[in-house]
Amino acid sequence: MSNRMVELAKRQAGFLGYESAQDESEITVSYWESLEAIKNWKSNLDHQLAQKLGREQWYRHYKIRICKVERDYGFEIR
């Protein structure tokens, strides 16, 4: 379902990308160009079904944060 949601999100207007990591738990961060794009993603029926299944079958808890990225930088050895 996770892969399906990523593919669906990629087709949504305003989707900028995502990052995901998994260890003892899983975190996925998606990036959107506006609050309106986030609202449209939240109202997507397939996404709502995935969230419902998550609550009923896969997760004991989850958290959603909506944040504005003010700065993003890093370092990489080449």
A tleap script that builds the chain and sets N, CA, C and O, in Angstrom:
source leaprc.protein.ff14SB
mol = sequence {
  NMET SER ASN ARG MET VAL GLU LEU ALA LYS
  ARG GLN ALA GLY PHE LEU GLY TYR GLU SER
  ALA GLN ASP GLU SER GLU ILE THR VAL SER
  TYR TRP GLU SER LEU GLU ALA ILE LYS ASN
  TRP LYS SER ASN LEU ASP HIE GLN LEU ALA
  GLN LYS LEU GLY ARG GLU GLN TRP TYR ARG
  HIE TYR LYS ILE ARG ILE CYS LYS VAL GLU
  ARG ASP TYR GLY PHE GLU ILE CARG
}
set mol.1.N position { 0.827 -1.194 0.000 }
set mol.1.CA position { 0.000 0.000 0.000 }
set mol.1.C position { 0.869 1.254 0.000 }
set mol.1.O position { 0.528 2.255 -0.630 }
set mol.2.N position { 1.978 1.191 0.702 }
set mol.2.CA position { 2.882 2.340 0.755 }
set mol.2.C position { 3.357 2.726 -0.644 }
set mol.2.O position { 3.331 3.900 -1.012 }
set mol.3.N position { 3.788 1.741 -1.413 }
set mol.3.CA position { 4.249 2.019 -2.785 }
set mol.3.C position { 3.114 2.575 -3.639 }
set mol.3.O position { 3.322 3.473 -4.455 }
set mol.4.N position { 1.926 2.039 -3.446 }
set mol.4.CA position { 0.766 2.520 -4.207 }
set mol.4.C position { 0.474 3.983 -3.877 }
set mol.4.O position { 0.158 4.768 -4.771 }
set mol.5.N position { 0.577 4.353 -2.603 }
set mol.5.CA position { 0.318 5.735 -2.205 }
set mol.5.C position { 1.373 6.683 -2.768 }
set mol.5.O position { 1.056 7.809 -3.152 }
set mol.6.N position { 2.617 6.235 -2.817 }
set mol.6.CA position { 3.665 7.068 -3.405 }
set mol.6.C position { 3.368 7.317 -4.883 }
set mol.6.O position { 3.471 8.450 -5.355 }
set mol.7.N position { 3.007 6.283 -5.601 }
set mol.7.CA position { 2.700 6.440 -7.025 }
set mol.7.C position { 1.486 7.344 -7.227 }
set mol.7.O position { 1.457 8.148 -8.159 }
set mol.8.N position { 0.495 7.215 -6.364 }
set mol.8.CA position { -0.687 8.063 -6.447 }
set mol.8.C position { -0.325 9.518 -6.136 }
set mol.8.O position { -0.762 10.433 -6.835 }
set mol.9.N position { 0.465 9.726 -5.100 }
set mol.9.CA position { 0.870 11.084 -4.721 }
set mol.9.C position { 1.652 11.760 -5.844 }
set mol.9.O position { 1.485 12.954 -6.090 }
set mol.10.N position { 2.497 11.000 -6.519 }
set mol.10.CA position { 3.292 11.561 -7.622 }
set mol.10.C position { 2.410 12.145 -8.718 }
set mol.10.O position { 2.837 13.046 -9.439 }
set mol.11.N position { 1.185 11.640 -8.851 }
set mol.11.CA position { 0.271 12.129 -9.879 }
set mol.11.C position { -0.591 13.297 -9.401 }
set mol.11.O position { -1.327 13.895 -10.186 }
set mol.12.N position { -0.495 13.618 -8.103 }
set mol.12.CA position { -1.284 14.711 -7.543 }
set mol.12.C position { -0.637 16.052 -7.878 }
set mol.12.O position { 0.585 16.188 -7.834 }
set mol.13.N position { -1.454 17.028 -8.209 }
set mol.13.CA position { -0.964 18.391 -8.432 }
set mol.13.C position { -0.320 18.909 -7.152 }
set mol.13.O position { -0.877 18.757 -6.065 }
set mol.14.N position { 0.845 19.518 -7.281 }
set mol.14.CA position { 1.518 20.114 -6.137 }
set mol.14.C position { 2.471 19.205 -5.402 }
set mol.14.O position { 3.131 19.651 -4.463 }
set mol.15.N position { 2.573 17.932 -5.795 }
set mol.15.CA position { 3.498 17.002 -5.135 }
set mol.15.C position { 4.924 17.350 -5.540 }
set mol.15.O position { 5.221 17.491 -6.726 }
set mol.16.N position { 5.807 17.488 -4.550 }
set mol.16.CA position { 7.203 17.845 -4.815 }
set mol.16.C position { 8.165 16.684 -4.614 }
set mol.16.O position { 9.239 16.665 -5.216 }
set mol.17.N position { 7.801 15.716 -3.780 }
set mol.17.CA position { 8.685 14.590 -3.520 }
set mol.17.C position { 8.440 14.010 -2.144 }
set mol.17.O position { 7.556 14.452 -1.411 }
set mol.18.N position { 9.246 13.004 -1.806 }
set mol.18.CA position { 9.102 12.364 -0.492 }
set mol.18.C position { 10.429 11.746 -0.076 }
set mol.18.O position { 11.322 11.532 -0.894 }
set mol.19.N position { 10.531 11.467 1.219 }
set mol.19.CA position { 11.660 10.741 1.803 }
set mol.19.C position { 11.077 9.715 2.756 }
set mol.19.O position { 10.067 9.975 3.410 }
set mol.20.N position { 11.701 8.559 2.839 }
set mol.20.CA position { 11.194 7.508 3.707 }
set mol.20.C position { 12.356 6.781 4.364 }
set mol.20.O position { 13.412 6.597 3.759 }
set mol.21.N position { 12.148 6.374 5.606 }
set mol.21.CA position { 13.154 5.606 6.340 }
set mol.21.C position { 12.432 4.579 7.199 }
set mol.21.O position { 11.332 4.823 7.695 }
set mol.22.N position { 13.068 3.433 7.363 }
set mol.22.CA position { 12.452 2.373 8.159 }
set mol.22.C position { 13.516 1.702 9.005 }
set mol.22.O position { 14.578 1.325 8.509 }
set mol.23.N position { 13.220 1.560 10.280 }
set mol.23.CA position { 14.066 0.819 11.205 }
set mol.23.C position { 13.098 0.066 12.109 }
set mol.23.O position { 12.398 -0.834 11.646 }
set mol.24.N position { 13.046 0.415 13.371 }
set mol.24.CA position { 12.050 -0.183 14.248 }
set mol.24.C position { 10.658 0.357 13.933 }
set mol.24.O position { 9.650 -0.295 14.202 }
set mol.25.N position { 10.620 1.534 13.371 }
set mol.25.CA position { 9.362 2.125 12.925 }
set mol.25.C position { 9.609 2.732 11.541 }
set mol.25.O position { 10.736 2.735 11.048 }
set mol.26.N position { 8.568 3.232 10.937 }
set mol.26.CA position { 8.679 3.787 9.598 }
set mol.26.C position { 8.260 5.245 9.624 }
set mol.26.O position { 7.307 5.616 10.310 }
set mol.27.N position { 8.983 6.075 8.869 }
set mol.27.CA position { 8.614 7.475 8.726 }
set mol.27.C position { 8.669 7.824 7.248 }
set mol.27.O position { 9.619 7.478 6.546 }
set mol.28.N position { 7.649 8.504 6.796 }
set mol.28.CA position { 7.622 8.999 5.437 }
set mol.28.C position { 7.256 10.470 5.495 }
set mol.28.O position { 6.277 10.854 6.137 }
set mol.29.N position { 8.045 11.283 4.824 }
set mol.29.CA position { 7.798 12.718 4.748 }
set mol.29.C position { 7.491 13.041 3.304 }
set mol.29.O position { 8.269 12.717 2.407 }
set mol.30.N position { 6.354 13.679 3.079 }
set mol.30.CA position { 6.025 14.106 1.724 }
set mol.30.C position { 6.080 15.624 1.670 }
set mol.30.O position { 5.796 16.309 2.653 }
set mol.31.N position { 6.452 16.136 0.504 }
set mol.31.CA position { 6.615 17.572 0.303 }
set mol.31.C position { 5.621 18.045 -0.750 }
set mol.31.O position { 5.460 17.430 -1.804 }
set mol.32.N position { 4.957 19.162 -0.432 }
set mol.32.CA position { 3.905 19.705 -1.284 }
set mol.32.C position { 4.142 21.197 -1.468 }
set mol.32.O position { 4.736 21.852 -0.610 }
set mol.33.N position { 3.678 21.725 -2.584 }
set mol.33.CA position { 3.942 23.136 -2.884 }
set mol.33.C position { 3.036 24.109 -2.143 }
set mol.33.O position { 3.336 25.302 -2.090 }
set mol.34.N position { 1.924 23.627 -1.565 }
set mol.34.CA position { 1.015 24.545 -0.881 }
set mol.34.C position { 0.118 23.780 0.094 }
set mol.34.O position { 0.004 22.555 0.036 }
set mol.35.N position { -0.510 24.535 0.984 }
set mol.35.CA position { -1.487 23.931 1.892 }
set mol.35.C position { -2.682 23.396 1.108 }
set mol.35.O position { -3.282 22.393 1.496 }
set mol.36.N position { -3.027 24.056 0.018 }
set mol.36.CA position { -4.128 23.572 -0.821 }
set mol.36.C position { -3.802 22.201 -1.412 }
set mol.36.O position { -4.667 21.327 -1.460 }
set mol.37.N position { -2.563 22.008 -1.860 }
set mol.37.CA position { -2.148 20.706 -2.396 }
set mol.37.C position { -2.225 19.629 -1.321 }
set mol.37.O position { -2.620 18.497 -1.601 }
set mol.38.N position { -1.851 19.975 -0.099 }
set mol.38.CA position { -1.937 19.026 1.018 }
set mol.38.C position { -3.398 18.676 1.281 }
set mol.38.O position { -3.733 17.508 1.479 }
set mol.39.N position { -4.262 19.679 1.283 }
set mol.39.CA position { -5.689 19.451 1.510 }
set mol.39.C position { -6.274 18.540 0.431 }
set mol.39.O position { -7.077 17.656 0.728 }
set mol.40.N position { -5.870 18.759 -0.820 }
set mol.40.CA position { -6.353 17.916 -1.915 }
set mol.40.C position { -5.873 16.480 -1.763 }
set mol.40.O position { -6.621 15.546 -2.050 }
set mol.41.N position { -4.643 16.293 -1.318 }
set mol.41.CA position { -4.113 14.947 -1.086 }
set mol.41.C position { -4.901 14.267 0.032 }
set mol.41.O position { -5.262 13.095 -0.073 }
set mol.42.N position { -5.160 15.016 1.098 }
set mol.42.CA position { -5.916 14.451 2.223 }
set mol.42.C position { -7.321 14.037 1.796 }
set mol.42.O position { -7.868 13.079 2.343 }
set mol.43.N position { -7.912 14.732 0.836 }
set mol.43.CA position { -9.274 14.411 0.418 }
set mol.43.C position { -9.335 13.344 -0.683 }
set mol.43.O position { -10.424 12.938 -1.088 }
set mol.44.N position { -8.179 12.892 -1.166 }
set mol.44.CA position { -8.149 11.836 -2.181 }
set mol.44.C position { -8.755 10.553 -1.604 }
set mol.44.O position { -8.337 10.088 -0.543 }
set mol.45.N position { -9.727 9.990 -2.296 }
set mol.45.CA position { -10.459 8.828 -1.761 }
set mol.45.C position { -9.583 7.605 -1.549 }
set mol.45.O position { -9.759 6.892 -0.561 }
set mol.46.N position { -8.637 7.343 -2.456 }
set mol.46.CA position { -7.733 6.204 -2.268 }
set mol.46.C position { -6.832 6.419 -1.058 }
set mol.46.O position { -6.544 5.477 -0.320 }
set mol.47.N position { -6.390 7.655 -0.855 }
set mol.47.CA position { -5.560 7.980 0.299 }
set mol.47.C position { -6.373 7.817 1.587 }
set mol.47.O position { -5.860 7.310 2.584 }
set mol.48.N position { -7.639 8.243 1.568 }
set mol.48.CA position { -8.500 8.078 2.739 }
set mol.48.C position { -8.708 6.598 3.066 }
set mol.48.O position { -8.717 6.213 4.235 }
set mol.49.N position { -8.876 5.772 2.033 }
set mol.49.CA position { -9.012 4.330 2.256 }
set mol.49.C position { -7.739 3.756 2.872 }
set mol.49.O position { -7.814 2.947 3.797 }
set mol.50.N position { -6.582 4.161 2.376 }
set mol.50.CA position { -5.309 3.683 2.933 }
set mol.50.C position { -5.187 4.080 4.399 }
set mol.50.O position { -4.735 3.282 5.220 }
set mol.51.N position { -5.584 5.303 4.738 }
set mol.51.CA position { -5.527 5.727 6.137 }
set mol.51.C position { -6.474 4.896 6.999 }
set mol.51.O position { -6.127 4.512 8.116 }
set mol.52.N position { -7.656 4.623 6.485 }
set mol.52.CA position { -8.626 3.800 7.218 }
set mol.52.C position { -8.065 2.405 7.463 }
set mol.52.O position { -8.150 1.886 8.576 }
set mol.53.N position { -7.494 1.798 6.429 }
set mol.53.CA position { -6.893 0.475 6.594 }
set mol.53.C position { -5.734 0.521 7.578 }
set mol.53.O position { -5.551 -0.402 8.371 }
set mol.54.N position { -4.956 1.589 7.528 }
set mol.54.CA position { -3.858 1.747 8.479 }
set mol.54.C position { -4.350 1.743 9.915 }
set mol.54.O position { -3.778 1.071 10.774 }
set mol.55.N position { -5.406 2.492 10.171 }
set mol.55.CA position { -5.971 2.541 11.533 }
set mol.55.C position { -6.540 1.192 11.952 }
set mol.55.O position { -6.428 0.804 13.115 }
set mol.56.N position { -7.147 0.479 11.015 }
set mol.56.CA position { -7.822 -0.782 11.351 }
set mol.56.C position { -6.883 -1.995 11.367 }
set mol.56.O position { -7.117 -2.938 12.123 }
set mol.57.N position { -5.819 -1.985 10.539 }
set mol.57.CA position { -5.041 -3.201 10.342 }
set mol.57.C position { -3.551 -3.098 10.650 }
set mol.57.O position { -2.970 -4.062 11.150 }
set mol.58.N position { -2.917 -1.971 10.371 }
set mol.58.CA position { -1.458 -1.954 10.384 }
set mol.58.C position { -0.828 -1.186 11.529 }
set mol.58.O position { 0.225 -1.581 12.030 }
set mol.59.N position { -1.447 -0.103 11.951 }
set mol.59.CA position { -0.791 0.790 12.907 }
set mol.59.C position { -1.539 0.841 14.230 }
set mol.59.O position { -2.767 0.776 14.279 }
set mol.60.N position { -0.765 0.960 15.298 }
set mol.60.CA position { -1.362 1.240 16.598 }
set mol.60.C position { -1.505 2.743 16.780 }
set mol.60.O position { -2.390 3.216 17.494 }
set mol.61.N position { -0.635 3.475 16.132 }
set mol.61.CA position { -0.693 4.943 16.182 }
set mol.61.C position { 0.056 5.499 14.982 }
set mol.61.O position { 0.915 4.836 14.401 }
set mol.62.N position { -0.275 6.692 14.635 }
set mol.62.CA position { 0.505 7.450 13.665 }
set mol.62.C position { 0.297 8.921 13.940 }
set mol.62.O position { -0.641 9.312 14.634 }
set mol.63.N position { 1.180 9.732 13.389 }
set mol.63.CA position { 1.129 11.157 13.615 }
set mol.63.C position { 1.337 11.860 12.283 }
set mol.63.O position { 2.154 11.445 11.461 }
set mol.64.N position { 0.593 12.914 12.090 }
set mol.64.CA position { 0.742 13.735 10.889 }
set mol.64.C position { 1.160 15.125 11.339 }
set mol.64.O position { 0.552 15.708 12.237 }
set mol.65.N position { 2.199 15.649 10.711 }
set mol.65.CA position { 2.649 17.016 10.969 }
set mol.65.C position { 2.639 17.764 9.651 }
set mol.65.O position { 3.066 17.232 8.626 }
set mol.66.N position { 2.163 18.975 9.675 }
set mol.66.CA position { 2.238 19.835 8.503 }
set mol.66.C position { 3.173 20.967 8.882 }
set mol.66.O position { 2.889 21.748 9.791 }
set mol.67.N position { 4.290 21.048 8.175 }
set mol.67.CA position { 5.337 21.998 8.506 }
set mol.67.C position { 5.780 22.745 7.252 }
set mol.67.O position { 5.623 22.259 6.132 }
set mol.68.N position { 6.324 23.910 7.459 }
set mol.68.CA position { 6.899 24.687 6.367 }
set mol.68.C position { 8.424 24.569 6.463 }
set mol.68.O position { 9.012 24.843 7.509 }
set mol.69.N position { 9.041 24.165 5.378 }
set mol.69.CA position { 10.503 24.056 5.349 }
set mol.69.C position { 11.064 25.448 5.052 }
set mol.69.O position { 10.834 26.003 3.977 }
set mol.70.N position { 11.789 25.994 5.999 }
set mol.70.CA position { 12.376 27.324 5.838 }
set mol.70.C position { 13.745 27.271 5.174 }
set mol.70.O position { 14.137 28.189 4.454 }
set mol.71.N position { 14.466 26.183 5.426 }
set mol.71.CA position { 15.817 26.049 4.882 }
set mol.71.C position { 16.135 24.573 4.795 }
set mol.71.O position { 15.708 23.786 5.640 }
set mol.72.N position { 16.885 24.199 3.775 }
set mol.72.CA position { 17.282 22.801 3.599 }
set mol.72.C position { 18.686 22.793 3.010 }
set mol.72.O position { 18.905 23.333 1.925 }
set mol.73.N position { 19.631 22.192 3.708 }
set mol.73.CA position { 20.986 22.105 3.198 }
set mol.73.C position { 21.648 20.865 3.758 }
set mol.73.O position { 21.151 20.264 4.710 }
set mol.74.N position { 22.766 20.482 3.171 }
set mol.74.CA position { 23.434 19.272 3.610 }
set mol.74.C position { 24.888 19.255 3.194 }
set mol.74.O position { 25.443 20.264 2.760 }
set mol.75.N position { 25.489 18.096 3.336 }
set mol.75.CA position { 26.897 17.885 3.009 }
set mol.75.C position { 27.038 16.497 2.443 }
set mol.75.O position { 26.402 15.562 2.930 }
set mol.76.N position { 27.853 16.343 1.433 }
set mol.76.CA position { 28.094 15.045 0.837 }
set mol.76.C position { 29.538 14.968 0.361 }
set mol.76.O position { 30.009 15.852 -0.355 }
set mol.77.N position { 30.240 13.911 0.758 }
set mol.77.CA position { 31.603 13.676 0.281 }
set mol.77.C position { 31.522 13.110 -1.128 }
set mol.77.O position { 30.768 12.171 -1.383 }
set mol.78.N position { 32.284 13.671 -2.026 }
set mol.78.CA position { 32.260 13.199 -3.412 }
set mol.78.C position { 33.533 12.484 -3.748 }
set mol.78.O position { 33.698 12.014 -4.874 }
savepdb mol mol.pdb
quit
